[in-house]
Amino acid sequence: MSTSAMFRLGLIINPYAGLGGAVGLKGSDGVAEQALALGAVPMAQQRAQQALLELIPWQTQIVVRTVACAMGEDIARTLGFNTEVICQAAQQPSTAEDSERAAQQLAAAGIDLLLFAGGDGTARNICSAVGDKVTVLGIPAGCKIHSGVYAITPAAAGKVVAQMVRGELISVQEALVMDIDEVAFRQGTVRAKRYGEMQIPTALRYVQSVKSAGKESEALVLDDLAAYFVSQMEEDVRYVMGSGTTVAAVMQELGLPNTLLGVDVVENGEVIAADVTAAQLLDLVQQHPARLVITLIGGQGHIFGRGNQQLSPAVIRAIGRHNIHLLATKSKIQALDGRPLISDSGDPELDQELSGMLRILCGYNDYVMYRLGAED
């Protein structure tokens, strides 16, 4: 299996997370050397191992992109994972800056999920580095776990990742990054602070927000999906609106005419170009901020190459993978029965570049993660 077709798991371990707890320091921020001198035993690698052991049955489908030595490489290689070292710590013991730098470099290298072992301080570092641009999940290994970005146990973290590797539907939600002031905590004062939010995968609960069934329910879900997407649209950005009824629901919410089997371009609430060609599209998006709004073909899973050839490889590259908004109801995704999404753009190299986990908007602020696999 080529690397591009594998699940790309980013891994960062804060090797000194939780050191201070066992020796009464109530945390490890800035006291790693003191904790070691008091006899503390690092546990973060063991906690990371508990998570990674859950992935052994799917090892051949995973490439671990990680940090040299104790920050990820050691445990990944010990367990036999296909391992790529992307960066290394600048100092020993590693610092918060090392974690932040690692997160940025792993995100730039391309990962489907960033799995990290640490505590609330580590979560703050990851949040500072990548924000909500990368889907993350924490392996609890620190003294303080107030943040909502952590799984309940290391094994639970591994089980969620395994679901993603198997191609199961996984919801994505925002979770708070919280931390307390350790200096104040050591003096007996609990002072918690919110530092931001990150996107985490959660086990999907198949509960509809509407009670009616059939077409009426699907229509209401589309209405919710369209309303949320429109609420998130930005000014002075050109939205390339692909074909299909899901995208048509967004155009209806905007109150704009729509080319059902063609591609329109919307900017600041107006259609600036209707039923465009590939050449016209490229002119419109090359030198201007743009987003691509598409859906998948029901039952087939194609997102490119079936009925939307106006979205040429040049257009897709000009817009960029990170600016693709994929919209679909959960019933449409479930109908794929676990088969991956397909890109058949006519450029095999681009199809490989697009592969990996994508966020799909399924309702009002309701996302799932699903795999796009290049057509072999």
Rosetta blueprint (number, residue, H / E / L):
1 M L
2 S L
3 T H
4 S H
5 A H
6 M L
7 F E
8 R E
9 L E
10 G E
11 L E
12 I E
13 I E
14 N L
15 P L
16 Y L
17 A L
18 G L
19 L H
20 G H
21 G H
22 A H
23 V L
24 G L
25 L L
26 K L
27 G L
28 S L
29 D L
30 G L
31 V L
32 A H
33 E H
34 Q H
35 A H
36 L H
37 A H
38 L L
39 G L
40 A L
41 V L
42 P L
43 M L
44 A H
45 Q H
46 Q H
47 R H
48 A H
49 Q H
50 Q H
51 A H
52 L H
53 L H
54 E L
55 L L
56 I H
57 P H
58 W H
59 Q H
60 T H
61 Q H
62 I E
63 V E
64 V E
65 R E
66 T E
67 V E
68 A L
69 C H
70 A H
71 M H
72 G L
73 E H
74 D H
75 I H
76 A H
77 R H
78 T H
79 L L
80 G L
81 F L
82 N E
83 T E
84 E E
85 V E
86 I E
87 C E
88 Q L
89 A L
90 A L
91 Q L
92 Q L
93 P L
94 S L
95 T L
96 A H
97 E H
98 D H
99 S H
100 E H
101 R H
102 A H
103 A H
104 Q H
105 Q H
106 L H
107 A H
108 A H
109 A H
110 G L
111 I L
112 D L
113 L E
114 L E
115 L E
116 F E
117 A E
118 G E
119 G L
120 D H
121 G H
122 T H
123 A H
124 R H
125 N H
126 I H
127 C H
128 S H
129 A H
130 V H
131 G L
132 D L
133 K L
134 V L
135 T E
136 V E
137 L E
138 G E
139 I E
140 P E
141 A L
142 G L
143 C L
144 K L
145 I L
146 H L
147 S L
148 G L
149 V L
150 Y E
151 A L
152 I L
153 T L
154 P H
155 A H
156 A H
157 A H
158 G H
159 K H
160 V H
161 V H
162 A H
163 Q H
164 M H
165 V H
166 R L
167 G L
168 E L
169 L L
170 I E
171 S E
172 V E
173 Q E
174 E E
175 A E
176 L E
177 V E
178 M E
179 D E
180 I E
181 D L
182 E H
183 V H
184 A H
185 F H
186 R H
187 Q L
188 G L
189 T L
190 V L
191 R L
192 A E
193 K E
194 R E
195 Y E
196 G E
197 E E
198 M E
199 Q E
200 I E
201 P E
202 T E
203 A E
204 L L
205 R L
206 Y L
207 V L
208 Q L
209 S L
210 V L
211 K L
212 S L
213 A L
214 G H
215 K H
216 E H
217 S H
218 E H
219 A H
220 L H
221 V H
222 L H
223 D H
224 D H
225 L H
226 A H
227 A H
228 Y H
229 F H
230 V H
231 S H
232 Q H
233 M L
234 E L
235 E L
236 D L
237 V L
238 R E
239 Y E
240 V E
241 M E
242 G L
243 S L
244 G L
245 T H
246 T H
247 V H
248 A H
249 A H
250 V H
251 M H
252 Q H
253 E H
254 L H
255 G L
256 L L
257 P L
258 N L
259 T L
260 L L
261 L L
262 G L
263 V L
264 D E
265 V E
266 V E
267 E E
268 N L
269 G L
270 E E
271 V E
272 I E
273 A E
274 A L
275 D L
276 V L
277 T L
278 A H
279 A H
280 Q H
281 L H
282 L H
283 D H
284 L H
285 V H
286 Q L
287 Q L
288 H L
289 P L
290 A E
291 R E
292 L E
293 V E
294 I E
295 T L
296 L L
297 I L
298 G L
299 G L
300 Q L
301 G L
302 H E
303 I E
304 F E
305 G L
306 R L
307 G L
308 N L
309 Q L
310 Q L
311 L L
312 S L
313 P H
314 A H
315 V H
316 I H
317 R H
318 A H
319 I H
320 G L
321 R H
322 H H
323 N H
324 I E
325 H E
326 L E
327 L E
328 A L
329 T L
330 K H
331 S H
332 K H
333 I H
334 Q H
335 A L
336 L L
337 D L
338 G L
339 R L
340 P L
341 L E
342 I E
343 S E
344 D L
345 S L
346 G L
347 D L
348 P H
349 E H
350 L H
351 D H
352 Q H
353 E H
354 L H
355 S L
356 G E
357 M E
358 L E
359 R E
360 I E
361 L E
362 C E
363 G E
364 Y L
365 N L
366 D E
367 Y E
368 V E
369 M E
370 Y E
371 R E
372 L E
373 G L
374 A L
375 E L
376 D L
